[in-house]
Amino acid sequence: MVSRRPSHGERRSGQASLEFVAVLPALAVCLVLAGQAAATGWALWAAGNAARVGARAERVGSNGEVAARAALPGALRDGARIRDGDGVRVGVRVPALLPGVSLPRVTAASTLGSDGAR
């Protein structure tokens, strides 16, 4: 039986697989960070929307806090801090994609003047 030496191309055939496996952790971290940024944006958007709903309710004589809490998605409703009076301020905790990670709150406020503008 004659053994032959592998050619240059045959020796490098596993290199692409090795590089792909080496890049996977960095790709996973980037995906988690992008998802967390999207969750943060969603929480801020939802808080701003709830603050506007609460300010409109307050403007027409209803309870702004109740209206703002009702406008929040269920995932953000628990633990939300809502203050009404001169406008409505809504603070919600950003949902974490990784368990055990504690993220800060985002806050949005809205007031309606006598002309109905923010």
VOTORGU-511409 format. One record per residue (C-alpha): x, y, z; residue number from 0. Coordinates in pm, whole numbers, plus 32768, in hexadecimal, padded with zeros to 4 digits. Layout:
# residues N
<atom><px>X</px><py>Y</py><pz>Z</pz><seq>NUM</seq></atom>
...
***
This chain:
# residues 118
<atom><px>8000</px><py>8000</py><pz>8000</pz><seq>0</seq></atom>
<atom><px>808C</px><py>8149</py><pz>7F94</pz><seq>1</seq></atom>
<atom><px>8048</px><py>8277</py><pz>806A</pz><seq>2</seq></atom>
<atom><px>803C</px><py>83C4</py><pz>7FC1</pz><seq>3</seq></atom>
<atom><px>8075</px><py>8515</py><pz>8057</pz><seq>4</seq></atom>
<atom><px>7F3E</px><py>85F1</py><pz>8066</pz><seq>5</seq></atom>
<atom><px>7F4A</px><py>8719</py><pz>7F81</pz><seq>6</seq></atom>
<atom><px>7F43</px><py>887F</py><pz>8002</pz><seq>7</seq></atom>
<atom><px>7DCA</px><py>88A3</py><pz>7FC1</pz><seq>8</seq></atom>
<atom><px>7D76</px><py>875F</py><pz>8072</pz><seq>9</seq></atom>
<atom><px>7E32</px><py>87C5</py><pz>81AE</pz><seq>10</seq></atom>
<atom><px>7D67</px><py>8905</py><pz>81CF</pz><seq>11</seq></atom>
<atom><px>7C11</px><py>886E</py><pz>8192</pz><seq>12</seq></atom>
<atom><px>7BAB</px><py>8881</py><pz>8303</pz><seq>13</seq></atom>
<atom><px>7C1A</px><py>89E9</py><pz>8334</pz><seq>14</seq></atom>
<atom><px>7ACE</px><py>8A82</py><pz>82C8</pz><seq>15</seq></atom>
<atom><px>7A13</px><py>89AB</py><pz>83C3</pz><seq>16</seq></atom>
<atom><px>7B06</px><py>8A0F</py><pz>84D6</pz><seq>17</seq></atom>
<atom><px>7AE2</px><py>8B81</py><pz>8485</pz><seq>18</seq></atom>
<atom><px>7967</px><py>8B62</py><pz>8483</pz><seq>19</seq></atom>
<atom><px>7967</px><py>8ABD</py><pz>85DA</pz><seq>20</seq></atom>
<atom><px>7A52</px><py>8BCC</py><pz>865D</pz><seq>21</seq></atom>
<atom><px>7968</px><py>8CE0</py><pz>85E4</pz><seq>22</seq></atom>
<atom><px>782A</px><py>8C49</py><pz>867B</pz><seq>23</seq></atom>
<atom><px>7858</px><py>8CDB</py><pz>87DB</pz><seq>24</seq></atom>
<atom><px>788D</px><py>8E39</py><pz>874F</pz><seq>25</seq></atom>
<atom><px>775B</px><py>8E0F</py><pz>8673</pz><seq>26</seq></atom>
<atom><px>768B</px><py>8D9D</py><pz>879E</pz><seq>27</seq></atom>
<atom><px>76F9</px><py>8ECA</py><pz>886C</pz><seq>28</seq></atom>
<atom><px>76A2</px><py>8FB7</py><pz>874F</pz><seq>29</seq></atom>
<atom><px>754A</px><py>8F1B</py><pz>872B</pz><seq>30</seq></atom>
<atom><px>7502</px><py>8F39</py><pz>88A0</pz><seq>31</seq></atom>
<atom><px>7576</px><py>90A4</py><pz>88A3</pz><seq>32</seq></atom>
<atom><px>749E</px><py>90F7</py><pz>8774</pz><seq>33</seq></atom>
<atom><px>7373</px><py>904D</py><pz>8815</pz><seq>34</seq></atom>
<atom><px>73AE</px><py>9106</py><pz>895B</pz><seq>35</seq></atom>
<atom><px>73C1</px><py>9251</py><pz>88A2</pz><seq>36</seq></atom>
<atom><px>7275</px><py>91FF</py><pz>87F9</pz><seq>37</seq></atom>
<atom><px>71D7</px><py>91A6</py><pz>894B</pz><seq>38</seq></atom>
<atom><px>7255</px><py>92EF</py><pz>89DD</pz><seq>39</seq></atom>
<atom><px>71C1</px><py>93B3</py><pz>88BB</pz><seq>40</seq></atom>
<atom><px>7076</px><py>92FC</py><pz>88DE</pz><seq>41</seq></atom>
<atom><px>7067</px><py>9348</py><pz>8A53</pz><seq>42</seq></atom>
<atom><px>70B1</px><py>94B8</py><pz>8A16</pz><seq>43</seq></atom>
<atom><px>6FAE</px><py>94CC</py><pz>88FE</pz><seq>44</seq></atom>
<atom><px>6EA7</px><py>9421</py><pz>89D9</pz><seq>45</seq></atom>
<atom><px>6EF1</px><py>950A</py><pz>8AFF</pz><seq>46</seq></atom>
<atom><px>6ED1</px><py>963B</py><pz>8A1C</pz><seq>47</seq></atom>
<atom><px>6D8B</px><py>95BE</py><pz>898C</pz><seq>48</seq></atom>
<atom><px>6CFF</px><py>957A</py><pz>8AE9</pz><seq>49</seq></atom>
<atom><px>6D6A</px><py>96D4</py><pz>8B5D</pz><seq>50</seq></atom>
<atom><px>6CB3</px><py>9776</py><pz>8A36</pz><seq>51</seq></atom>
<atom><px>6B79</px><py>96A7</py><pz>8A79</pz><seq>52</seq></atom>
<atom><px>6B85</px><py>9708</py><pz>8BE8</pz><seq>53</seq></atom>
<atom><px>6BB6</px><py>9878</py><pz>8B95</pz><seq>54</seq></atom>
<atom><px>6A8D</px><py>9873</py><pz>8AA8</pz><seq>55</seq></atom>
<atom><px>69B5</px><py>97CC</py><pz>8BB0</pz><seq>56</seq></atom>
<atom><px>6A26</px><py>98CB</py><pz>8CB2</pz><seq>57</seq></atom>
<atom><px>69D3</px><py>99E4</py><pz>8BC0</pz><seq>58</seq></atom>
<atom><px>686A</px><py>9975</py><pz>8BA1</pz><seq>59</seq></atom>
<atom><px>6841</px><py>9944</py><pz>8D18</pz><seq>60</seq></atom>
<atom><px>687F</px><py>97CC</py><pz>8D39</pz><seq>61</seq></atom>
<atom><px>6984</px><py>971D</py><pz>8E0E</pz><seq>62</seq></atom>
<atom><px>6ACD</px><py>9736</py><pz>8D4E</pz><seq>63</seq></atom>
<atom><px>6B7B</px><py>962A</py><pz>8E1A</pz><seq>64</seq></atom>
<atom><px>6A6E</px><py>9525</py><pz>8DD8</pz><seq>65</seq></atom>
<atom><px>6A68</px><py>9577</py><pz>8C64</pz><seq>66</seq></atom>
<atom><px>6BE2</px><py>9569</py><pz>8C47</pz><seq>67</seq></atom>
<atom><px>6BF7</px><py>941B</py><pz>8CFC</pz><seq>68</seq></atom>
<atom><px>6AE8</px><py>938B</py><pz>8C1A</pz><seq>69</seq></atom>
<atom><px>6BA8</px><py>93FF</py><pz>8AE5</pz><seq>70</seq></atom>
<atom><px>6CE4</px><py>9342</py><pz>8B4B</pz><seq>71</seq></atom>
<atom><px>6D1C</px><py>91E5</py><pz>8AC0</pz><seq>72</seq></atom>
<atom><px>6CEC</px><py>90D3</py><pz>8BC4</pz><seq>73</seq></atom>
<atom><px>6E60</px><py>9084</py><pz>8BD4</pz><seq>74</seq></atom>
<atom><px>6EB0</px><py>91E9</py><pz>8C3C</pz><seq>75</seq></atom>
<atom><px>6D7F</px><py>922C</py><pz>8D15</pz><seq>76</seq></atom>
<atom><px>6E03</px><py>9179</py><pz>8E4B</pz><seq>77</seq></atom>
<atom><px>6EF6</px><py>9257</py><pz>8F01</pz><seq>78</seq></atom>
<atom><px>6EAD</px><py>938B</py><pz>8E2E</pz><seq>79</seq></atom>
<atom><px>6ECB</px><py>94D4</py><pz>8EE6</pz><seq>80</seq></atom>
<atom><px>6DC9</px><py>95CE</py><pz>8E77</pz><seq>81</seq></atom>
<atom><px>6DA6</px><py>972D</py><pz>8F00</pz><seq>82</seq></atom>
<atom><px>6C97</px><py>981C</py><pz>8E95</pz><seq>83</seq></atom>
<atom><px>6C42</px><py>997D</py><pz>8EF1</pz><seq>84</seq></atom>
<atom><px>6CDE</px><py>9A7F</py><pz>8E0C</pz><seq>85</seq></atom>
<atom><px>6CF9</px><py>998D</py><pz>8CE8</pz><seq>86</seq></atom>
<atom><px>6D45</px><py>981C</py><pz>8D03</pz><seq>87</seq></atom>
<atom><px>6E97</px><py>9777</py><pz>8D3A</pz><seq>88</seq></atom>
<atom><px>6EBA</px><py>9601</py><pz>8CF7</pz><seq>89</seq></atom>
<atom><px>6FEA</px><py>9534</py><pz>8D5B</pz><seq>90</seq></atom>
<atom><px>700E</px><py>93C7</py><pz>8CFB</pz><seq>91</seq></atom>
<atom><px>7123</px><py>92C8</py><pz>8D2B</pz><seq>92</seq></atom>
<atom><px>71C8</px><py>9258</py><pz>8BE9</pz><seq>93</seq></atom>
<atom><px>7189</px><py>90E4</py><pz>8BB4</pz><seq>94</seq></atom>
<atom><px>72CB</px><py>9018</py><pz>8BB9</pz><seq>95</seq></atom>
<atom><px>7307</px><py>8F0D</py><pz>8AB3</pz><seq>96</seq></atom>
<atom><px>73F8</px><py>8E53</py><pz>8B95</pz><seq>97</seq></atom>
<atom><px>737A</px><py>8DCF</py><pz>8CE3</pz><seq>98</seq></atom>
<atom><px>7417</px><py>8E66</py><pz>8E18</pz><seq>99</seq></atom>
<atom><px>7474</px><py>8FAC</py><pz>8D6B</pz><seq>100</seq></atom>
<atom><px>73E5</px><py>90E5</py><pz>8E0C</pz><seq>101</seq></atom>
<atom><px>73B7</px><py>920A</py><pz>8D22</pz><seq>102</seq></atom>
<atom><px>7360</px><py>9373</py><pz>8D76</pz><seq>103</seq></atom>
<atom><px>7211</px><py>941C</py><pz>8D49</pz><seq>104</seq></atom>
<atom><px>71B3</px><py>94FB</py><pz>8C28</pz><seq>105</seq></atom>
<atom><px>70CF</px><py>9622</py><pz>8C65</pz><seq>106</seq></atom>
<atom><px>6FF0</px><py>96EE</py><pz>8B82</pz><seq>107</seq></atom>
<atom><px>6F19</px><py>981B</py><pz>8BD3</pz><seq>108</seq></atom>
<atom><px>6E03</px><py>98D3</py><pz>8B23</pz><seq>109</seq></atom>
<atom><px>6D3C</px><py>9A09</py><pz>8B72</pz><seq>110</seq></atom>
<atom><px>6C22</px><py>9AA9</py><pz>8AB4</pz><seq>111</seq></atom>
<atom><px>6C01</px><py>9C21</py><pz>8AC7</pz><seq>112</seq></atom>
<atom><px>6AC0</px><py>9CE5</py><pz>8AA4</pz><seq>113</seq></atom>
<atom><px>6ADE</px><py>9CD7</py><pz>8927</pz><seq>114</seq></atom>
<atom><px>6AFD</px><py>9B5A</py><pz>8929</pz><seq>115</seq></atom>
<atom><px>6C6C</px><py>9B54</py><pz>88BD</pz><seq>116</seq></atom>
<atom><px>6D7A</px><py>9A8D</py><pz>896E</pz><seq>117</seq></atom>
***
